[in-house]
Amino acid sequence: MSTRAQIAIQTGPEEWAHVYVHYDGYPEHILAALHAWTPEDILAAREIRQVSAEALDCFDPPRTPRVLPRPTRAFGHLYVWQDGTWAEAEAAQ
């Protein structure tokens, strides 16, 4: 079974792009893997099958990320760029 997640990246004052991650979205894996990537890398990927430190395995063609006014959890885990590092977020569902 997949552990789905979202990565929310602030792109405006009340605008957060939510990039979908299909596999291995649990914190023990994805937080270590995300350290290799910038928010710009994640936004460019648009929709991700799996994040590793070596590569972003992306869907082709990708779906456009959802844009919401705040980080919003739609799946098991939500991650954000905070104070120069990736962190798991508590957010509205």
C-alpha positions in Angstrom: 0.0 0.0 0.0 1.2 3.5 -0.8 1.8 6.2 1.8 0.5 9.2 0.0 1.5 12.8 1.0 1.5 16.4 -0.1 4.2 19.0 -0.1 2.8 22.5 0.4 5.0 25.4 -0.8 4.0 29.0 -0.2 3.9 30.8 -3.6 2.1 34.0 -2.4 0.8 35.7 0.7 -2.3 33.4 0.9 -1.3 30.9 -1.8 0.2 27.4 -1.2 0.9 25.0 -4.1 0.2 21.4 -3.0 2.5 18.8 -4.8 1.2 15.3 -4.6 3.5 12.4 -3.6 2.3 8.9 -4.3 4.8 6.5 -2.6 6.9 6.5 0.6 5.3 9.7 2.1 6.0 8.6 5.6 8.3 11.0 7.6 11.2 8.6 8.2 11.7 8.3 4.5 10.6 11.6 2.9 12.2 14.1 5.3 15.6 12.6 4.7 15.0 12.5 1.0 13.7 16.0 0.8 16.9 17.5 2.1 18.4 17.1 -1.4 15.7 19.2 -3.0 14.7 22.9 -2.9 11.1 24.2 -3.0 11.7 25.2 -6.6 12.7 21.6 -7.5 9.5 20.3 -6.0 7.4 22.9 -7.7 9.0 22.1 -11.0 8.2 18.4 -10.5 4.5 19.3 -10.2 3.4 15.7 -9.3 5.7 13.0 -7.8 5.5 9.2 -7.7 8.4 9.0 -5.2 11.0 11.2 -3.7 14.6 10.0 -3.1 17.8 11.9 -2.4 19.0 10.9 -5.9 15.9 11.7 -8.0 12.3 12.9 -8.2 10.3 10.2 -9.9 7.6 12.3 -11.5 4.4 11.5 -13.4 4.4 12.2 -17.1 2.4 14.1 -17.8 2.0 15.6 -14.4 -1.2 17.2 -13.0 -1.0 20.8 -11.9 -0.6 21.2 -8.1 -3.7 22.4 -6.2 -3.4 25.9 -4.9 -5.0 26.7 -1.6 -5.0 29.6 0.8 -3.1 27.6 3.5 -1.3 24.2 3.9 -4.1 21.7 3.9 -3.8 17.9 4.6 -5.6 15.8 2.1 -3.6 12.6 2.7 -1.7 10.9 5.6 1.2 13.4 5.7 1.8 17.0 4.8 5.2 18.7 4.5 6.3 22.3 4.3 9.5 24.3 3.8 9.9 26.1 7.1 12.9 28.2 8.3 15.2 26.8 5.6 14.3 23.1 6.1 11.6 20.6 5.4 9.2 19.7 8.2 6.0 17.7 8.7 3.1 20.1 9.2 0.0 20.2 11.3 -2.7 21.6 9.1 -6.4 21.9 8.6 -8.0 18.9 6.9 
